[in-house]
Amino acid sequence: MGQFLTRLSQLAPRDCQRSMTALIELLDSEAYGLRLALLEVIGTLLVKLREQASEAQVRGYLGAIEERLLDVNAFVRAKVLATLGECCRAGVLPPSRRPALTERCLERLLDRSAAVRKRSLQLLGDLVRSHPFGVEGGELRQAHFEERLRDLDRLLSSLGSMSGAGENDAD
């Protein structure tokens, strides 16, 4: 059943999303294989439907995934971290969730399972690489921003003078 759900989410994500209210209950299943499959389904839906999903849906899915960070099975905890890493790389993870997720990821570095610790380190790397301040080199020095402001001011003034010249020619 887990393989079927995973494949269905890859081939028909919209159809799978319509059934998520019933499927989400499977996260509490005794069978860890089913929990693993459902985590993959949720991750696939988040990545494939990121433009179509509402913010509330994304928050709900991410909340359901993050709850499994405390699962009794190490395979499930590792899969949660891998799924969150996929979401992070795909740009699905909202910036407001990053601090809490980073804290939870740091807590997982103390996990007794080596696989969970490894996935936690990978997720931390993904969080750093995809951080919003990483745009344009990630420099946070004031001189960098002042230089960028001067460049943009020059560009705006040149665009303003170009549009002003075109308006005078029309009169």
N, C-alpha and C positions, 0 to 999 in steps of 0.2 A: 504494500500500500504506500509506503514511503517513497519508493522509486516512482510509482505512478504519479503521486502528488508533485514530486520534484519535476518530472518531465512535463506534466501538465502546466506547471507555472512557467516553464521555459517556452512552451509552444503557444499557450493561450493564457497570458497573464491577466487579461481583462475578465475572462470567465472564472479564473481562479480567485480573483479579487472579490467577485460577487459572492463567493462561498466562504470568505474568510471569517465571517462571524461564527459559523459552525466549526470551521477548521481550527480556529484559535483555541478552542477547548481542548484540542489534542495536545497542547503544550503541557497539560497536567497529566498526561498518560503515563502509565507505569513503564511502558516500552521506550527505552531511551533511543532506539532507532527511529521511532516515530517522531520523537522530539527533535532529533537531528534533522530529519527530513523537513519538518515544519519550519525549523529555523532557516533552512535553505530556501524554502518556498517564500518566506517573508523577505529574505534578503533579495531574492530574484524579483519579487514584486516591487520592492523599494527602488531597485536599480532600473528596471525596465519601465516602470510607470512613474518615474520621478516628476515629470512635467504634468501628468494628469492627476496625480494623487493630491488630495487636499492636505493642508498643513496639519489638520487634526488627525488624518489617517497616518501621516508620517510619524507624528508624535506617538500615536497609539501603537503602531508597529514597533517603533524603536523602544518604547516602554516595555512591550511584551518580550522583546529580545533581551533587554537589559535585566529583566527579572530572572532570566535563566543563568545569569552570571553566578548565582548562588546555588546552582543545581548540584545534586549529590554526585552526579556522574561527571568525571573529568572530561570525557569526550564531548559532552554537551557544553561544558564551560569553554572548551577550546573552540568549538564550532561557533559559539556566540561571538567570541573575539574575532574569529575569521570573518564572520558575516558583517560585523561592525567595521572591520577593515575594508571589505568590499564596498560598503556604503560610504565610507570615508573617501576612498579612491574615486568613487563615482560622483562625489559632490552632493550626496543626499543628506549628509549629516548637517543639521542646522548649527550655526556658530554658538547659539545659546546653550546647546547640550554639551559642547566640548569640555568645559571645565569639570562638570560632574563625571563625564565619561573618562576623562584623564585620571581623576581620583580613583574611580573604580578600577581602571586599568592598572594603576600603581598598586592597589590592594591585591590584584591578581598576580603581581610579581612575587608575592609571598605564598602562592599556592603550592601545595605539596606535589602537584603534577608538573613534570618538566614540559609537557606539551602545552599546558595552560600558560606557564611562564614564557615559553617561546612565542606563542601567539600574542601574549600581552606586550612583549617587546616589539613585535611586528606592528601591532596596532599603534603603539606609541610613536613609532617611526612614521606610520601613515598620518597620524594626527599632526605631527610636526611638518611633514612634507606638504600637506594640504591645508595648512593653516592660512587664514585670510591675509595675515601679514606677510606671507611668503610671496605675494604679488610684487613684481618688479624688483626682485632681488631680496626683499624682506628687510631692507635697511630701515631702521627706526631712528636714525640720527636727524636732528633738527636741520642741519645744513643740507641734507639730501632733500627734505621737503621744501625748504626755502628755494633751492635751486630749481626744483620741479615747478614751484609756484611762479618763479620768474619766467621760465620757459612757456608756461601756459598763458601768462599775461601777455608775453610777446606774440604768441599765436593768436590770442583773442584780439589784440590791437591790430594785427595785420589782417585778420578776417574782417574786423570792423572797418578798416580803411578800404578794403576791397569792395565791401558791400556799399559803402558810402559813395565810392566813385561810380559804381554802376547806377545808383539812384539819380545822381546829378546828370548823367548822360541821357537818361530817359526824359528829363524835363526840357 
